[in-house]
């Protein structure tokens, strides 16, 4: 699956164990996971394995393309929200 995000756009995914990895094809994103206390800044070419069912929140720090690799063909994660963050709003700093 391929997702294209504008700068400041947020994407929340619930993997339910379906996602094998997230790859940043181009751009830069910030990512946090419900099963990990760390945050990640990923740039083009970076790949982050997702080994457990968890919630993922991704914000595009610049326009970005994400590739989600799923464990089985035909299985898709649940997209629970997609919206523009504060950085994408007119007049926001």
N, C-alpha and C positions, 0 to 999 in steps of 0.2 A: 504494500500500500504506500502511496506517495501523498504527502501533504505539503502544501506550499503556504507559508506563513508570511505576513507582512510584518515589518518592524513593530514591536509592541503587542502583537497578537498573541493570545494565550490559547493553549489547547490542553484539555484535561482528558486523560485516557484511563480506563480501568482495564487492566490487561487480563484479569481472570486466568492468568497463566498462558494466554494465547500468544503473547508477544515474545519472540526469541531475542530480538535486539532492535535498537534504534540507531540508524546511521544518519549523520548530517551530510547530505549530498553537497549542499553549498550554504553559505551564510554562517551565522553563529546563533546559538541558543543557550539559554539557562534552563536547567532541568533539575527537578527535585522529585524524590520518590517516597512513598509512604513506608517502605521497608528499609530505609537507609537514612541516617542522620546527616549525610553529606549532600551538598549541592554540587552541580556540575555545570561548567561552562564548556560547551562543545563547539568546535569549529569544523569547517568543511573537512570531510574525510574521517572524522571521529566516529567510532562505533561503540555503543554502550550495551553490553549484554543485559537482558532482563530475565533472571532465572526463576523468579517467583511471581505469584499473582500479587499485584500492587496497583496503587493509583499513581499516575505520573502527571506532573504538571510541567508544561514546557512553555517558555516565553521566547519569542524571537527577539534577539538583541539587535539584529539587522535582518533584512529579508532572508528567509531560509527555506530550504527544501529538506524535508525529513522522509526517510524511507523506513517503514516498519516491516520487519521480517517476522512472519507468523510461524508458529511451530507446525501447523498443519494447513494445507491448502483449503480454502473455503472457510477458515476460522478467522473472525475479525474481533478486535477489541471493541469495547463500548466507548463511544465518545460521549462523555457526559456534559461537556461544555466547550464552547469555542467563542471567544470574545476578544475585543481589543482591550489591552491593558491601558493604564494611565498614560504611558509614553506615546500611545497612538491617538490620544484625544487632543483636539485643538487647544492650544494654550497651556497644555500640561508640560511640566518640566521633566 
